[in-house]
Amino acid sequence: MKERRLNARSEVLLGAAVVAAEVPRSLASGLVPLIVGALIDDRGFSGESASLLASTELLAGAISALLSAGWIGRVSRVRVAGVGLALALSAQLLSIIEMPWPALAALRIVLGAGAGMAAAAGVAAAASSRNPERLFAATGLAAALAAAILVIPIGHSVERFGADGVFGACFLIALVLAPFIRHLPTPPPTTRAGQLLPARREGILLMVSLFAFAIGQTAIWAFTERIGKELGMSVSGVSGVLAATGLAGIVGAGAAALLGTRWGRTFPLSLAIIISVVSVLGLTEGRTEAIYISANAGWAFGYAFAIPYFLGACAAIDIAGRWTAAGLGASAVGGALGPAVAGMLVETGDYTALTGLMILTGFTALITSGLVVWKLDRTGA
């Protein structure tokens, strides 16, 4: 009984540590619409320049996470996360200073690299938990709850302080949570973590799936704020919709946490991908506030429901967390390219150009992930 309570407490502390390690990356991707909008309105950047800046930061994080995957099982995760958070916090604070685009881009690259290191350490640690899917879902639930609570005050901060408001808010949130990273556990024994990556075919398929899923989702997500404004909504109104979107994400993550692998991985993951893609198509094709609100809610639910199963499948093929870190990196690469792709496609102001991209990436994610999770379900892994 005592051991069970101790294990439960350790799982809670591990979840808090994973959230703390992931928060700079999560804020960078989750607040892309507000960051892009603030850079356009406050700093005077074009839509293409602002979205390229966001993509540059996310791409730096993706490369950092991918490079970390090879050695993350052999070093102190607390040390890796600590160095990453220090870089991210320093760059975030300096971003408040108004500067030319190249200088700001250099700072955001440093931020992204640090955020990628910290996030890789966090998800690698989560892979060795007793129930990775539920832990990933629980941390996603915590992140979604925080987003729902914080997005409205951050939106007001952007209205009052412009880009400084969003950068300052991100700095303070990450700083408050940073001490929790000390609860990241040590890697598995070196003899196991030092082996070559297992299940390479399955790992590569999952990386392709995560990449495709992320690029399709973030391509439209980067311009959610713009779409809302074109429908006649204010920044505060769009922030309100994003808050409701966060609530939908809470429901999605909560559903994944409750369900776990009770029904396997194939059915819930496939359903989540379909819901998410259909909802994103609603954003590109819908032209009413009702569709805009519904599409955002559906997107958030599907995305938050899918991610724990993606990462849980990565953990199932390598308990040391190397495929999980690599999967995070692949997802981050797609997330980094998404805003840039969107910026090029909507330069003329026509969002329907994204429809084909949504269908292609959704179909790719569905097929490549299905090949792996179906095998895991069949073997009971």
Secondary structure, DSSP 8 states (H G I E B T S, - for coil): -HHHHHHHHHHHHHHHHHHHHHHHHHHHHHTHHHHHHHHHHTS---HHHHHHHHHHHHHHHHHHHHHHHTTTTSS-HHHHHHHHHHHHHHHHHHTTS---HHHHHHHHHHHHHHHHHHHHHHHHHHHTSS-HHHHHHHHHHHHHHHHHHHHHHHHHHHHHHTHHHHHHHHHHHHHHHGGGGGG----S-HHHHTS--S-HHHHHHHHHHHHHHHHHHHHHHTTHHHHHHHTT--HHHHHHHHHHHHHHHHHHHHHHHHHTTTTTTHHHHHHHHHHHHHHHHHHHH--SHHHHHHHHHHHHHHHHHHHHHHHHHHHHH-TTSHHHHHHHHHHHHHHHHHHHHHHHHTTTS-GGGHHHHHHHHHHHHHHHHHHHHHHHHHHT-
